[in-house]
Amino acid sequence: MPRARVTKPEIRQTAAASHGSGCLSLYSLPLFSILLIACLITALALNAPPPTHAAADLKPGDSYRISSIFTPEVQYWSDDILKWANASSLDANLVAVVMQIESCGNPLARSGAGAMGLFQVMPFHFRRGENPYDTNTNALRGLDYLSRSLETSRGNIRLALAGYNGGIGIIARGEWTWSAQTLRYVYYGAPIYEDARSGAASSPKLEEWHRKYGAGLCQQASQQLGIDQR
């Protein structure tokens, strides 16, 4: 996590035919009901906000599990991830991706920069008196920031992950300005998320991340959680 909302589209009416105007032509009264329904549907469609992964992925069938691709240390938190994701209106698999990369499920993880806990939240995101290592508190603060990053990126998962890692402000900047750490974060995070949400049985990118960067992190998490190494 870093140290450190679209106006509705204008509803346009088509030009009126030479014998009438708008949706209600005086020469088409027998079709009044059909035309009225058509106009209402069009108006609703034009005013509907664009779907984002956060809303689109919250399907009833997905509400009781996270993808099996995540490591045992993250699976350990499965029930909590579902609870936290529902409370934040986020896709549980996106929450799991962030936990995977940030701490691999170690509730006592701490980075050299001072980020703490499951979601590696920086100290200044907590309120006075809060325990950063309390898992519910850590999730509340971390996922609030993730929600804001996702909203700022208008549902773009790659940008939301970049914002979570490098600060929401970088979403509006060119990728060439991103740090190597943020580039690496989205390089792994975005495809891992796509594998998870698509129902894939495995994730090559997660396996690569684990091999290159996550093995030690996950070993520490396993020891902390009392999970047997296989």
Buried (B, 14 or more C-beta within 10 A) or exposed (E): BBEEEEEEEEEEEEEEEEEEEEBBBEEBEEEEEEBEEEBEEBEEEEEEEEEBBBBEBBEEEBEEBBBEBBBBBBBBBBEBBBBBBEEBEBBBBBBBBBBBBBBBBBBEBBEEEEBBBBBBBBEEBBEEEEEBBEBEBBBBBBBEBBBBBBBBBBBBBBBBBBBBBBBBEBBEEEEEEBEEEBBBBBBBBBBBBBBBBEEBEEBEBBBBBBEEBBEEBBBBBBEBBEBEEE
